[in-house]
């Protein structure tokens, strides 16, 4: 398993390095420059199998989202990844001694996150990933590093104004394998659901009148609404609590402790990452207390 992964990684690492050289001019806030943290040197992390693999490969593989503006986003023109989650991921990598060029980002949709970690396809995952007991059966979480809640995105002229309007005849779209789709199924049984792999597909469905609402974390929805302010809007108050964690292979306590300590001791860095990515977005948040479960 590991061996296959390693050779693929070398090839991919080389490709990533080429891609990075290709866009070395960069834009503010992303990539290697202007980050509120430094790349650690001489890092030792005894007892972490995940870290041992990263060191042996010289690569850190991080699962992310790439269609969630302000959180996890890939600009297909510049090839640049931006967002709060992506910068948290870069900060974790830097704390382990890996700079931008040693990171291989992989876009992994909500439904495939646990399996990617269980398979060893990625070393950790940072992408609007709610900490839940069910997921903890397969993987572990460091954090939380952010808290938001489930919200609703509707057309600008919609009659839906809050979750109280989620009744029979309403069709709500969300991502497969996510906590919001599960919440709708469990607690709004009359509502029709449409599922896609990603929330951006749901947003397309909304603007094309195929669904009546998109539901997921309000922090995500605010990013979509900002892209099309004349067409779509976020309505109502958040109606769940979603605590975002950094997904880790199960049982790697050394890595989990390391990241939790980084978060606990890095309040200023956290704030700078928040300000850089979410400060002007309307997504409110303060750093939550780490849960060393
Ligand atoms: N935070 C929720 C979850 O982890 C929704 C966002 C997502 O799917 O990434 O399921």
Boltz pocket constraint, residues with backbone or C-beta under 6 A from the ligand:
constraints:
  - pocket:
      binder: B
      contacts: [[A, 110], [A, 127], [A, 128], [A, 129], [A, 130], [A, 175], [A, 177], [A, 178], [A, 179], [A, 180], [A, 216], [A, 217], [A, 242]]
      max_distance: 6.0
